[in-house]
Amino acid sequence: MSATTSPPQAQRTASERTPDAADEPRTLVEVFEHATRKYPKPDALSYKQDGSWHAVSSAELIGRARAIARGLHALGLRRGDRAALLSANCIEWTLTDAGCIFGGVVDVPIYTTQAPTQVRYILDDSGARVLFIQNRAAFDRIASEIAHCQALEHIVFFETAIDAGDHRAMSLAQLEERGGAHTTPAGEAPQTVQPEDLATIIYTSGTTGEPKGVMLTHTNLVTNLVDSAGHLTFNAQDISLSVLPLSHVYERLAMYMYIYHGMSVYYAESIEKFSDNLLEVKPTIMLGVPRLFEKIFGRAREKALAGGRAQAAIFAWAVEIGKQWARLKYNHQRVPPLLGWQHQLADRLVFRKFRAAMGGRIRLFISGGAALPEEIGYVYAGAGMQIVQGYGLTETSPVISAGSPSENRIGTVGRPIANVEVRFAPDGEIEVRGPNVMRGYYNKPEATRAAFTEDGWFKTGDIGALDADGFLRITDRKKELIKTSGGKYIAPQRVEERIKASRFVNQVILIGDGRHFPAALIVPDWEQLRSYATLKGLDIKTPADFCQHPRIVDLFERQVKAMTEDLSQFERVKKIALLEREFTIEGGELTPTLKVKRRVVDEKYRAVIDRLYAVTSDK
């Protein structure tokens, strides 16, 4: 493993940084062993295949993990060696991850959406000796790029029937068979995995520049698991539907938490089948990102619109009543009797159906990865399905702060979790210290040094503040602050959140760095626009026609003005452009965790942006 300069706080010993309680785990090996002893469940993990759900017991999980660990050892891998993992969420993903953990092998997850050149970069940079991959189609996409990866010795396919035309190929079943026949020598047993050993290298998705490999130890992940668990009240009766990519540390740590607390976990088949899986699984807990919660609500609204004008009006009324009720309830203010009665009526008419579409048993949604618009938080709270926000980064394993069901202050990301310290630089940047903070960036000592202050605090790059009660509010990314040509700084997320409150807006990105005034690129909500056009008798057919029609442009200008009228003059959007296509991962505008790549958007829509600023009038 390459020598990488560690920040001062990473030099502390495991005994200083692990929990005090003797029965709490110190490594991820102990997390899995604890779960098997305390919660011997027949349905620890469940996946859908050929139209039916299949369960994997706790005993089978740990047994197969040990077989994979021995199989890796049979291939010649030892503690500290790297194995890459390229697959969508599936049972094999978790089994392989657990196998690497038991074998002391450092796993390197790769997003399925990453370009072949990025896959090769990660394999070369990490020096991965084994690549676990989902199927032949995934391999064919990257085969030419990875053909000459010097360190790569073996390619393990999750599917049983393989014909990859590569001498390095084998199936996961074959690897497990090797493991079953292999005896691990003394000194290489799972018990030798130490808290300060690297558990994983996670390459950041890279909104700018090339990906950096974040080195996380067992201590980083386990202490974060233990210290954040109290906020979320997980228990062995909970059922979770796993939908976010396990390649991201957010869902990955959640998976460890689910297993540690004896929960039953179901893998969603895909985003397309997510709604069906909700009805089948009926989860009590689910993690998501803001975009997912927006889309769920958007589908409910579209269904109401399809039911006719009366049903759409009842839905809109109920949502507004729910938000009014939630604002009072969640800010500990008195709810007037009339509003309370209206909320009960809204629940009978609308919210019960909304909850039923989520399976009917959701007790907690958890949102992370980006700021959740307050409006969405109040919509769900009003409907009886509260969303608790958390905040963190890959570099912090990831949780820094989290809300809780009993103290859910909408608009904040909760309080810092136990053993994690937060302070603020003079410019408002959040700085963090704690046992969850990464060892550093793999092969990048200079980038590691730049990520820390001289006294060892990690610089998050986020701007925020604590309120009087200790709740953390994130206001923006430091690198994304827009500085106008007049020298004024604008936090784009704050403005974007207001504009997104319009039912006609699907996505919005604020622009204007180095310009005289801010402008906005807006992707409309096409269902809402079509309904509006029908109502107004407008004969508009295609997205391109909508984006150019004077009545539609005027509608959006009025919406934006109304949503931002209480902002300072320099923050108000002066011009807009409507875009035909949604920002997507495939299009390159979003990261795998649905964060906007502003640099990519600036480049991709340069001609549109230049036209907006061709006339610099402030009117």
Buried (B, 14 or more C-beta within 10 A) or exposed (E): BEEBBBBEBBEEEBEEBBBEEEEBBBBBBBBBBBBBEBBEBEBBBBBBEEEEBEBBBBEBBBBBBBBBBBBBBBBEBEBEBBBBBBBBBBBBBBBBBBBBBBBBBBBBBBBBBBEEEBBBBBBBBBBBBBBBBBBBEBBEBBBEBBEEBEBBBBBBBBBEEBEBEBEEBBBBBBBBBBBBEBEBEEEBBBEEBBBBBBBBBBBBBEBEEEBBBBBBBBBBBBBBBBBBBEBBBBEEEBBBBBBBBBBBBBBBBBBBBBBBBBBBBBBBBEEEEBBEBBEBBBBBBBBBBBBBBBBBBBEBBBBBBEEEEEBBEBBBBBBBBBBBBBBBBBEEEEBEEEBBEBBEBBBEBBBBBBBEBBBEBBBBBBBBBBBBBBBBBBBBBBBBBBBBBBBBBBBBBBBBBBBBEEBBBBBBBBBBBBBBEBEEBEEBBBBBBBBBBBBBBBBBBEBBBEBBBEEBBBBBBBBBEBEEEEBBBBBBBBEBBBEBEEEBEBBBBBBBBBBBBBBBBBBBBBBBBEBBBBBBBBBBBBBBBBBBBEEEEBEBEEBEBBBEBEEBBEBBBEBBEEBBEEBEEBBBBBBBBBBBEEBEBEEBBBBBBBBBBBEBBBEBBEEBBEEBBEEEEEE
